[in-house]
Amino acid sequence: MGTLENKTAVVTGGSTGIGLAAAQRLAAEGAHVFITGRQQAALDDAAASIGSAATPVAGDIARAADLDRLYDAVRERGRGLDVLFANAGLAVLGPLSHATEQDYEQNFDVNVRGTWLTVQKAVPLLNDGAAVIVNSSIRADDGWPNFGLYSASKAAVRSLVRSWANELKDRGIRVNTVSPGSIDTPAPEKLVGPEEAAAFKAELAKGVPIGRLGLPQEVAGAVAFLASADSSFIYGANIDIDGGEHQF
């Protein structure tokens, strides 16, 4: 028996990286996992890697209608929702002197507005005692150059989680964040391009005290913990998963 046997979970951004690893782990713990992402082919591949415990529903968290379709699918299953991992997000980087209004809108439309909609629309489906986990980032705190808009968006969701934890605590719904550090995902290819990705990752690893990038599965382990009854006394908290970047 896994820690989430017979539970229902939703993972946004579940096609690759941290989202896929989390969906795989939640399914391994016994949950049926609804995964969503914008690319149908990648989403189908992700669902196939999980098997019959996964239901893919394509969509963009910044579009309310797409989230409605996702939660309609959850509702049709008839068991409510026990775990929500609001993971989907993006990073558009640039220094203050060159960042554009479009950069601002992309970071905040997806990372803040999309996450807010994801959680807000889930609330009617959440079973009492459910767990909501939101993906923030250690970049919310460290002031890296070029990351200003992205970092601010991740700080915003961290702040929202504190309020949501207070608002939902009377139903026993626990809302917490995970803040990954430098994790080995496909994201660098999108940020700097395939040719520069390896060098970018190597530079990131230099800043990690234990000397390597984290694995998506290591973030997934923390998500599974926060989703389970083992974290029953943790409300509104944040877990850094960063190889010690913020500790030394």
N, C-alpha and C positions, 0 to 999 in steps of 0.2 A: 504494500500500500504506500503510495506516495503522499506527500504532505498536502496535495491539492486534489485528491481523489474525488471524482464526480463534480468538480467545480467548473465553472465557465469563466473563461478569460478573454480579454481583448488586448491585442498588441498592435499599436499603430506604428507605421514604419517597419513592418515585420518582414520585408523582403530580403534584407541583407544586414550585415554587421551586427550591432548590438540587439536590434529588434528581432532578427532571425534567431540569434543565439538564445534570447530570452524566451521566444515562442517555443523553441525546441526544448528548453529546460522546463517550462511550465507544463508542456505536454508530457514530458518524462515523469513529472511529479503527479500526473493523473488528470490534468485539466483538459477540457476541450477548448481549443484556442481559435478565436477568430482573428485573422491577421489582415491588415490592410496596407496598401501602398499604391503608388501612382502608376507603376508599370506592370501591366497584366502578366507579361511573360515571366518577369522576375518573381512576381507574387505566386504564380502557378508553380514555379520551380521550388520556391520556399515551402509551399504547402505539400508538395510531393515529398520533400525531405522529412517532413513531420509525419505524413501518413494520414490515416483516417481521423486522427484527433485534431485536424486543422480544417478550418473553413476559410478560404480566401474571399475577400470582398474588396474589389478594387475601388480606390477613391483617394481624394486629396483632403486632408484635415482642414484646409483653409476654406473648403466649400461646405456650407451647412447641409446642402442636399445630399452630398456624398456621405457625411456622417449619419444623416437620417437613414440612408439605405443600409449602412453598416449596422446600426442599432435595430433596425427593423428585422434584419437577419438574426440578431441575437434574441430579439423578442419572440420570434417565431419558434425558436428552440424551446421556449417555455420554462426556462429554469432561472431566469434573471441573470445577473452578472455578479461574479464574486471577486474578480481581479481585473483591474484596468492598468495596463502599463502604457502611459501616454509618452511614447518614445519619439514619434516622428518630429523631425526638425531639419533645419539646414543652416549653413553658414555662408554668408556673403561678406567677404573681408575687404578692408580698405582703410587707409588712414583718414583722420579727420579732414585733412586738406583736400582729399580726392573723393571721399564717399559721396554718393548721390542720394537723392530722395528715393529713387527706386531701390537702392541698397537698403535704406531704412525700412521701406515698406515690405521688402521681401523677408528680412529678418523678423520683423515684428508681426507681419501678417501670418506667417507660418508658426514661428516659435511661441508667440504670445497669444495672438487671437486664435490660432488653430488649436493650441493646447487648451485654452479656456473653453472653446466650443466643445472639444473632445470630452472634457470632464463635465461640463454643464449638461450636455445632452445625455450623458451616461447616468446622471443622478437618479432619474425615475426608475431605471433598471437595476440599480445597485441593491443587492440584498443587504439586510442588516448584517453588520460584521464584515462587510467587504473590505478589500484593500485597494487603494489607488496609489500607484507609484508614478511619479513624474520624472522624466529625464532632464536634469539640469546640466551643469558642467562646472568643473573647477575654474574654468575661464571666467566665470561670473565674479570672481574675487581677485584675480591676480593682475589685472591691468596690462595685459599683453598689448603691444602696439599692433595696429591694424585690426584688432579683434573688437574694437569698441562697441559697434552696433550688435554684433553677435553676443558679446559678453553681457551687454545691458539686457538683451532679450532673455538670456538665461537667468540673470538676477531677478528679472520680473517674475518668471514662473516660480522661482524659489520663494519669493514673497507671497505670491498667490497661494502656494501650498500651505503656508502658515495659516492664512485665513480660512481656507477650505477645511483644514483639519479641525479648526474650532467650530465651523459651521456644521460639520457632519458628525462630530463626536457623539452626539446624543443617540445616534443610530449605531454606534459602535464601528463606524466606518473610519478606517485609518488612512490618512493621506500623508505620504512622505516623498522625499526626493532621493534620487541617486545622482551623484556628480562625478561622472567619469573624468579621468585625466587624459593622458595621451594613450589612446587605444588603437590597436592595429585593425583598422576597418578600411573599406573602400573610399572613405571620405577624402583622404589626401589626393587621390586621383582626380576628384572633382574640384578640389581647391586649387591645386597647382599644376594639374595635368599629369598624364602618365609618365612623361619623360623625367619629371622632377620629383615624382612621388617618393622614390626610394631615398633620395638625399634628404627630402623633407622629413621622412620618418626617422632617419638616422639622427637628424638634428633634434627632433623631439625626444628621442630616447636618451640623449645626453642630459636632458633636464630631469630625468626620472632617477631618484636615488638608488633604486634597485637595478638600474642599468638596462632596462628594456621597456618596450611598449607593453601595455596590458592587452589581454585577450578579451574578445567579446564575451566569451564564456565566463570570465571572471566577473564581469558586470552582471551577467545573467544569474550568477549565484547569489549576488546581493538582492536582485529583484525577486528571486524565488524565496529568499528569506523574508523579505518585507511582505510578500504575498501570503505567507503562511502564518499559522497561529503561533509560531515560535517568536514572532515580533509583536505579540499582542499588547505590549506596554509601550510601544513606540508610536508616537503621534506627532506629526508636524516636523519630523526630524530630517536631517540630511546625512547621507553616507558618502564620504569621499572614497572613490575607488581609483587611486592615483599613484600607486607604487611609492607613496611617501612624499610626493611633490609638495603637498601643503603641510607636511609635518616636520620638516627639517630646515 
